Amino acid sequence: MPANALAEDTPINAHTLLTEPPEEIQALWRWSESALPEATAAGVALGDGRLPWSDVLLRLLDDPTIASKRWVWRQYDHQVQANTVVLPGGADAAVVRLRPQQGPGSLEPSQRGVAAVVDCPNRWVALDPERGGMAAVAEAARNLSCVGAEPLAVTDNLNFPSPDTDTGYWQLALACRGLALACEALGTPVTGGNVSLYNETRRPDGRPQPIHPTPVVGMVGLVEDLAKVRGLGWCEEGAAIWLLGVPPEAEDDERLGLAGSSYQGVIHGLLSGRPPWVDLELERRTQALLRHAIAADLVASAHDLSDGGLAVALAESSIASGLGAQVTLPGGGGRLDRLLFAEGGARVLVSVAPEREPAWKRLLAEAAEAAEVSDAAGGASGAAGPLLASPIGTVTARPELVIQKGDTVLLHLPVSQLREAYEQALPRRMGQAGPPPER
């Protein structure tokens, strides 16, 4: 087949892109967090009662999207000829050792590696395909940065319903726009991919039921020194826990919210609102600082906040390590469910050993000063101020997760109970008493 038949001479379908979001999407965007049930220190109003925050967290950890995938990966070869550096569940991205492919040193161990991750916030894409596409790229890059890898390139897998409808074509076009904007901002070109369209079934009445638009992003990054790869679990008692990105007390910050969140879906059965704005400049700054801190051995662990927000990320770091965390969040009059479970905001949890804190704080001060100089010079595109970092707690030897607001304890759970909910979610649904044996 002539090459130009696959390039210049391909058939082109003419479509008209909507200039405004479809009315059904605009109706969803009119939802606000104030429509959620009342949330107090005792929990969230649900039905005729109130669901405590501890139970909310356990329900989220039991959700298959968030829960451990151990039941799945233990059935397959995840060692990749013994070159796997971090086992599944140990970090935010997979890391595989590189080794020379030719010459006498081809079997010698190497200190360089490749990190890889796959991401797509399908709920966000369903509500706002442009922001959802941006978020997919940003989260993939953030996961790579959390292990210390420099994000390099993207392959995308565009799974969409029919583009022959006005809404379907609008979703596809805006998702691609979001992917492109984020890839350009973060320096991760798209080097390949594939497209799957017309993914629909039929309702009993004959109407089409489209899938959620799902632009899956696969991203790879380079690890220069495998000895400095970071996992998501806490490493030692007494380490300070810091939150990078938009801070918890940001009540009216549009970069953070519950629209399209796991909390909204799992607890309230909703998919509504407009997902948070993706601040690509904050993502770039936060990830650059994180990679620098990992290379300088200033942070002991790193874990990004995604599905389930802050409370789920804290629980996952405790589950991965067996250590607990004592977290105190700032006071204020905002919603408590937003404080605990909001998503977005270029956010990452890091733990810093006591002896590293002075150097860590110096790095933060230098990064803040550099950001101010850049902003003053007009060097940042779409910048939203200096890099943000907040101390929120301490790693404890006592295996319990305690989150409080001021002096009020919101949730207090043993790590063993968190682990039970997280690790048994899939086996329970598959009718198994536990994960299958190793191959």
C-alpha positions as CSV (number, residue, x, y, z in Angstrom):
1,M,0.0,0.0,0.0
2,P,1.4,3.4,-0.9
3,A,2.4,5.4,2.2
4,N,0.5,8.5,1.1
5,A,-2.7,6.5,1.3
6,L,-2.2,6.4,5.0
7,A,-1.2,10.0,5.3
8,E,-1.9,12.8,2.7
9,D,-4.7,10.9,0.9
10,T,-6.7,9.6,3.8
11,P,-10.5,10.2,3.7
12,I,-11.7,13.2,5.7
13,N,-15.1,13.4,7.4
14,A,-16.5,16.9,7.7
15,H,-17.8,17.7,11.2
16,T,-18.9,20.9,12.8
17,L,-17.5,21.6,16.3
18,L,-20.0,23.1,18.7
19,T,-19.1,26.6,19.8
20,E,-20.8,26.1,23.2
21,P,-20.9,22.9,25.4
22,P,-23.9,20.8,24.8
23,E,-26.9,21.8,26.9
24,E,-26.9,18.6,28.9
25,I,-23.3,19.3,29.9
26,Q,-24.1,22.9,30.8
27,A,-26.9,21.7,33.0
28,L,-24.4,19.5,34.9
29,W,-22.0,22.4,35.3
30,R,-24.7,24.3,37.2
31,W,-24.3,21.9,40.1
32,S,-22.5,23.2,43.1
33,E,-21.0,21.7,46.3
34,S,-23.7,23.4,48.4
35,A,-26.2,20.9,46.9
36,L,-24.5,18.1,48.9
37,P,-25.9,17.0,52.2
38,E,-24.8,18.7,55.4
39,A,-21.3,17.8,56.6
40,T,-20.3,18.2,60.2
41,A,-17.5,16.8,62.4
42,A,-19.7,13.8,63.1
43,G,-20.0,12.9,59.4
44,V,-22.1,13.6,56.4
45,A,-25.9,13.4,56.4
46,L,-27.0,10.3,54.4
47,G,-30.5,9.0,54.3
48,D,-32.1,9.2,57.7
49,G,-28.8,9.2,59.5
50,R,-25.2,10.4,59.4
51,L,-22.2,8.5,57.9
52,P,-19.0,9.1,60.0
53,W,-15.9,10.2,58.2
54,S,-14.1,7.0,59.1
55,D,-16.9,5.0,57.3
56,V,-16.7,7.3,54.3
57,L,-13.0,6.7,54.0
58,L,-13.5,2.9,54.3
59,R,-16.1,3.0,51.6
60,L,-13.8,4.9,49.3
61,L,-10.9,2.4,49.9
62,D,-13.3,-0.4,49.1
63,D,-14.2,1.1,45.7
64,P,-12.7,-1.0,42.9
65,T,-11.3,2.1,41.2
66,I,-9.3,3.1,44.3
67,A,-8.8,-0.3,45.9
68,S,-5.7,-2.4,45.7
69,K,-5.3,-4.3,42.4
70,R,-3.1,-7.0,44.1
71,W,-5.7,-9.7,43.3
72,V,-5.1,-9.0,39.6
73,W,-1.3,-8.4,39.4
74,R,-0.4,-11.4,41.5
75,Q,-1.7,-13.7,38.8
76,Y,0.7,-12.3,36.2
77,D,4.5,-11.9,35.7
78,H,5.3,-8.5,37.2
79,Q,9.0,-9.1,37.6
80,V,9.9,-8.6,33.9
81,Q,13.0,-10.8,33.9
82,A,13.9,-9.6,37.4
83,N,14.4,-6.1,36.2
84,T,11.4,-4.6,38.1
85,V,12.8,-2.2,40.6
86,V,9.5,-1.4,42.5
87,L,6.9,-4.0,42.9
88,P,3.2,-3.1,42.1
89,G,1.6,-1.0,44.8
90,G,4.9,0.2,46.1
91,A,5.1,3.5,44.2
92,D,3.0,5.8,42.0
93,A,4.7,4.4,38.8
94,A,6.3,1.2,37.7
95,V,10.1,1.3,37.4
96,V,12.1,-1.1,35.3
97,R,15.9,-1.2,35.2
98,L,17.7,-0.4,32.0
99,R,20.7,-2.4,30.9
100,P,23.0,-2.1,27.8
101,Q,21.9,-4.2,24.9
102,Q,25.2,-4.8,23.3
103,G,28.9,-5.4,24.1
104,P,30.6,-7.1,27.0
105,G,28.8,-5.1,29.7
106,S,25.3,-6.0,28.4
107,L,24.5,-8.1,31.5
108,E,26.0,-5.6,34.0
109,P,23.5,-3.9,36.3
110,S,22.7,-0.3,35.5
111,Q,21.7,2.6,37.7
112,R,19.4,4.0,35.0
113,G,15.7,3.0,34.7
114,V,12.5,3.7,32.9
115,A,9.3,4.6,34.8
116,A,5.9,4.1,33.2
117,V,2.3,4.9,34.2
118,V,-1.2,4.8,32.7
119,D,-3.9,7.3,33.7
120,C,-7.3,8.7,32.8
121,P,-9.8,10.5,35.1
122,N,-12.8,9.3,33.1
123,R,-15.4,11.0,35.4
124,W,-13.7,14.4,34.8
125,V,-13.6,13.8,31.0
126,A,-17.3,13.0,31.0
127,L,-18.1,16.3,32.6
128,D,-15.4,18.5,30.8
129,P,-13.4,16.7,28.2
130,E,-10.8,19.5,27.9
131,R,-10.1,19.7,31.6
132,G,-10.2,15.9,31.8
133,G,-7.7,15.5,29.0
134,M,-5.4,18.0,30.7
135,A,-5.8,16.2,34.1
136,A,-4.9,12.8,32.5
137,V,-1.5,14.2,31.3
138,A,-0.9,16.1,34.5
139,E,-1.6,13.2,36.8
140,A,0.6,10.8,34.7
141,A,3.5,13.2,34.8
142,R,2.9,13.7,38.6
143,N,3.1,10.0,39.2
144,L,6.4,9.8,37.3
145,S,7.8,12.7,39.3
146,C,6.8,11.0,42.5
147,V,9.2,8.2,41.9
148,G,11.9,10.7,40.8
149,A,11.5,10.2,37.0
150,E,11.7,12.9,34.4
151,P,8.6,12.7,32.2
152,L,9.6,12.2,28.6
153,A,6.7,11.2,26.2
154,V,3.1,10.1,25.9
155,T,1.2,7.5,24.0
156,D,-2.6,8.0,24.0
157,N,-5.5,5.5,23.7
158,L,-8.6,7.5,22.7
159,N,-11.7,5.5,23.6
160,F,-14.8,7.4,22.6
161,P,-18.4,7.0,21.6
162,S,-19.6,7.9,18.1
163,P,-18.2,11.1,16.8
164,D,-21.1,11.4,14.4
165,T,-23.2,13.1,17.1
166,D,-22.6,16.7,18.0
167,T,-21.8,15.8,21.6
168,G,-19.6,12.9,20.7
169,Y,-17.5,15.0,18.3
170,W,-17.3,17.8,20.8
171,Q,-16.0,15.4,23.5
172,L,-13.4,14.0,21.1
173,A,-12.2,17.4,19.9
174,L,-12.0,19.0,23.3
175,A,-10.3,16.0,24.9
176,C,-7.6,16.1,22.2
177,R,-7.2,19.9,22.8
178,G,-6.7,19.3,26.5
179,L,-4.2,16.5,25.9
180,A,-2.2,18.8,23.6
181,L,-2.3,21.8,25.9
182,A,-0.9,19.7,28.8
183,C,1.7,17.9,26.8
184,E,3.0,21.2,25.5
185,A,3.1,22.7,29.0
186,L,4.8,19.8,30.6
187,G,7.2,19.0,27.7
188,T,5.9,15.5,27.0
189,P,5.2,15.0,23.2
190,V,2.8,12.4,22.0
191,T,4.9,9.9,20.1
192,G,2.1,7.4,19.2
193,G,-1.3,6.1,20.1
194,N,-4.5,4.6,18.9
195,V,-8.1,5.5,18.5
196,S,-11.3,3.5,19.3
197,L,-14.5,5.1,18.3
198,Y,-18.2,4.1,18.3
199,N,-18.0,2.5,21.7
200,E,-21.7,2.2,22.5
201,T,-24.4,-0.3,23.6
202,R,-28.1,-0.2,23.2
203,R,-30.6,0.6,26.0
204,P,-33.7,-1.6,26.2
205,D,-35.7,1.2,24.4
206,G,-33.2,1.1,21.5
207,R,-31.4,4.4,22.3
208,P,-27.6,4.3,22.2
209,Q,-25.7,4.2,25.6
210,P,-22.3,5.7,25.0
211,I,-19.3,4.9,27.2
212,H,-17.6,7.7,29.1
213,P,-15.1,9.4,26.8
214,T,-11.8,7.9,28.0
215,P,-8.5,9.3,26.6
216,V,-6.1,7.0,28.4
217,V,-2.6,8.4,28.7
218,G,0.5,6.2,28.9
219,M,3.6,8.1,29.9
220,V,7.2,7.1,30.3
221,G,10.0,8.8,32.2
222,L,13.7,8.5,32.8
223,V,15.2,7.6,36.2
224,E,18.9,8.5,36.3
225,D,19.7,6.8,39.6
226,L,17.7,3.8,40.7
227,A,19.0,4.2,44.2
228,K,17.0,7.4,44.6
229,V,13.6,6.0,43.4
230,R,10.9,6.9,46.0
231,G,7.9,4.9,47.0
232,L,4.5,6.0,48.4
233,G,4.8,4.5,51.9
234,W,6.1,6.4,54.9
235,C,9.7,5.4,55.8
236,E,10.3,6.4,59.4
237,E,8.6,7.5,62.6
238,G,8.9,11.2,63.3
239,A,9.1,12.3,59.6
240,A,7.2,15.4,58.8
241,I,4.3,15.1,56.3
242,W,4.1,18.0,53.8
243,L,1.4,18.7,51.2
244,L,2.6,20.2,48.0
245,G,0.2,22.1,45.7
246,V,-3.1,23.7,46.6
247,P,-3.4,23.7,50.5
248,P,-6.3,22.2,52.4
249,E,-7.7,25.5,53.5
250,A,-8.3,26.7,49.9
251,E,-12.1,27.0,50.3
252,D,-12.9,28.9,47.1
253,D,-10.0,27.8,44.9
254,E,-11.3,26.6,41.6
255,R,-8.3,24.3,41.2
256,L,-9.8,22.0,43.9
257,G,-13.3,20.6,44.2
258,L,-15.7,17.7,44.7
259,A,-17.3,17.8,41.2
260,G,-16.6,14.6,39.4
261,S,-14.8,13.2,42.5
262,S,-14.8,9.7,43.8
263,Y,-16.5,11.0,47.0
264,Q,-19.3,12.5,44.9
265,G,-19.7,9.2,43.0
266,V,-19.2,6.6,45.6
267,I,-20.9,8.2,48.6
268,H,-23.7,10.3,46.9
269,G,-24.1,8.4,43.6
270,L,-23.6,11.6,41.5
271,L,-21.6,12.6,38.5
272,S,-22.2,16.3,38.2
273,G,-20.6,19.8,38.3
274,R,-17.5,21.1,36.5
275,P,-14.2,19.5,37.4
276,P,-11.5,21.7,38.9
277,W,-9.4,23.9,36.6
278,V,-6.0,22.3,35.9
279,D,-3.2,24.8,36.7
280,L,-0.5,23.5,34.4
281,E,2.0,26.0,35.6
282,L,1.6,24.9,39.2
283,E,1.9,21.3,38.0
284,R,5.2,22.2,36.2
285,R,6.6,24.0,39.2
286,T,5.5,21.4,41.8
287,Q,6.8,18.5,39.8
288,A,10.2,20.2,39.1
289,L,10.7,20.9,42.8
290,L,9.7,17.3,43.7
291,R,12.2,15.8,41.3
292,H,14.9,18.1,42.5
293,A,14.2,17.2,46.1
294,I,14.2,13.5,45.4
295,A,17.6,13.8,43.5
296,A,19.0,15.7,46.6
297,D,17.7,13.0,49.0
298,L,15.5,15.5,50.8
299,V,12.2,13.6,50.8
300,A,11.8,10.0,51.9
301,S,8.5,9.2,50.2
302,A,6.1,10.8,47.7
303,H,2.5,10.1,46.7
304,D,0.2,12.1,44.5
305,L,-3.4,12.9,45.4
306,S,-5.9,11.7,42.9
307,D,-9.1,9.6,43.4
308,G,-10.4,10.2,46.9
309,G,-8.3,13.3,47.7
310,L,-6.2,13.9,50.8
311,A,-7.7,11.3,53.1
312,V,-7.3,8.4,50.7
313,A,-3.7,9.4,49.9
314,L,-2.8,9.5,53.6
315,A,-4.5,6.1,54.0
316,E,-2.6,4.6,51.1
317,S,0.8,5.8,52.4
318,S,0.0,4.2,55.8
319,I,-1.2,1.0,54.2
320,A,2.0,0.7,52.1
321,S,4.3,1.2,55.1
322,G,2.4,-0.1,58.2
323,L,3.2,3.2,59.9
324,G,0.5,5.7,61.1
325,A,0.0,9.4,60.6
326,Q,-1.1,12.2,62.9
327,V,-2.5,15.0,60.7
328,T,-3.9,18.3,61.8
329,L,-5.7,20.4,59.1
330,P,-6.3,24.1,59.5
331,G,-9.6,25.5,60.8
332,G,-12.0,27.6,58.8
333,G,-15.6,27.5,57.7
334,G,-15.4,25.4,54.6
335,R,-17.0,22.0,54.0
336,L,-15.4,19.1,55.8
337,D,-15.9,16.7,52.9
338,R,-14.1,19.1,50.6
339,L,-11.2,19.3,53.1
340,L,-10.9,15.6,53.2
341,F,-11.8,14.3,49.8
342,A,-11.5,17.2,47.2
343,E,-9.6,16.4,44.1
344,G,-7.3,18.5,41.9
345,G,-4.7,21.1,42.7
346,A,-1.4,19.5,41.6
347,R,-1.1,18.0,45.0
348,V,1.5,15.5,46.4
349,L,2.2,14.2,49.8
350,V,5.9,13.9,50.8
351,S,7.5,12.8,54.1
352,V,10.7,14.5,55.2
353,A,13.1,13.0,57.8
354,P,13.9,15.3,60.8
355,E,17.5,15.7,59.8
356,R,16.5,16.8,56.3
357,E,14.0,19.4,57.3
358,P,16.4,22.4,57.3
359,A,17.6,21.7,53.8
360,W,14.0,21.0,52.7
361,K,12.8,24.3,54.0
362,R,15.7,26.1,52.3
363,L,14.8,24.5,49.0
364,L,11.2,25.6,49.4
365,A,12.3,29.2,50.1
366,E,14.6,29.2,47.1
367,A,11.8,27.8,44.9
368,A,9.3,30.4,46.1
369,E,11.8,33.2,45.5
370,A,12.6,31.9,42.0
371,A,8.9,31.7,41.2
372,E,8.3,35.3,42.3
373,V,11.1,36.5,40.1
374,S,9.8,34.5,37.1
375,D,6.3,35.9,37.6
376,A,7.6,39.4,37.9
377,A,9.5,39.0,34.7
378,G,6.5,37.5,32.9
379,G,8.3,34.3,32.4
380,A,5.5,31.9,33.4
381,S,2.5,31.2,31.2
382,G,-0.7,31.0,33.1
383,A,1.1,31.0,36.4
384,A,-0.9,31.1,39.6
385,G,1.7,32.5,42.0
386,P,4.6,30.7,43.8
387,L,4.8,27.1,44.6
388,L,2.7,26.0,47.5
389,A,3.8,23.7,50.4
390,S,2.1,23.1,53.7
391,P,3.2,21.0,56.7
392,I,0.2,19.0,57.8
393,G,1.4,16.2,60.2
394,T,3.8,13.6,61.4
395,V,4.5,9.9,60.7
396,T,3.9,7.8,63.8
397,A,5.1,4.4,64.9
398,R,1.6,3.8,66.2
399,P,-0.3,2.1,63.3
400,E,-3.3,4.5,63.2
401,L,-4.4,7.2,60.9
402,V,-5.7,10.3,62.8
403,I,-7.0,13.3,60.9
404,Q,-8.3,16.3,62.9
405,K,-9.3,19.8,62.1
406,G,-7.9,22.1,64.8
407,D,-8.6,20.2,68.0
408,T,-11.6,18.2,66.6
409,V,-10.8,14.6,65.5
410,L,-12.6,13.9,62.2
411,L,-11.5,10.3,61.7
412,H,-9.4,7.8,63.7
413,L,-8.7,4.3,62.2
414,P,-6.2,1.6,62.7
415,V,-4.0,0.8,59.6
416,S,-5.1,-2.8,59.8
417,Q,-8.7,-1.8,59.2
418,L,-7.7,0.5,56.3
419,R,-5.7,-2.4,54.8
420,E,-8.6,-4.8,55.1
421,A,-10.9,-2.5,53.2
422,Y,-8.3,-1.7,50.6
423,E,-6.9,-5.1,49.9
424,Q,-10.0,-7.2,50.1
425,A,-12.3,-5.1,47.9
426,L,-11.5,-7.1,44.7
427,P,-11.2,-10.5,46.2
428,R,-14.5,-10.0,48.0
429,R,-16.3,-9.1,44.8
430,M,-14.7,-12.0,43.0
431,G,-15.9,-14.5,45.7
432,Q,-12.3,-15.1,46.9
433,A,-11.3,-15.2,50.6
434,G,-8.0,-13.5,49.7
435,P,-5.6,-12.9,46.8
436,P,-4.7,-15.9,44.7
437,P,-1.4,-17.6,45.2
438,E,1.8,-16.5,43.5
439,R,2.5,-18.0,40.1
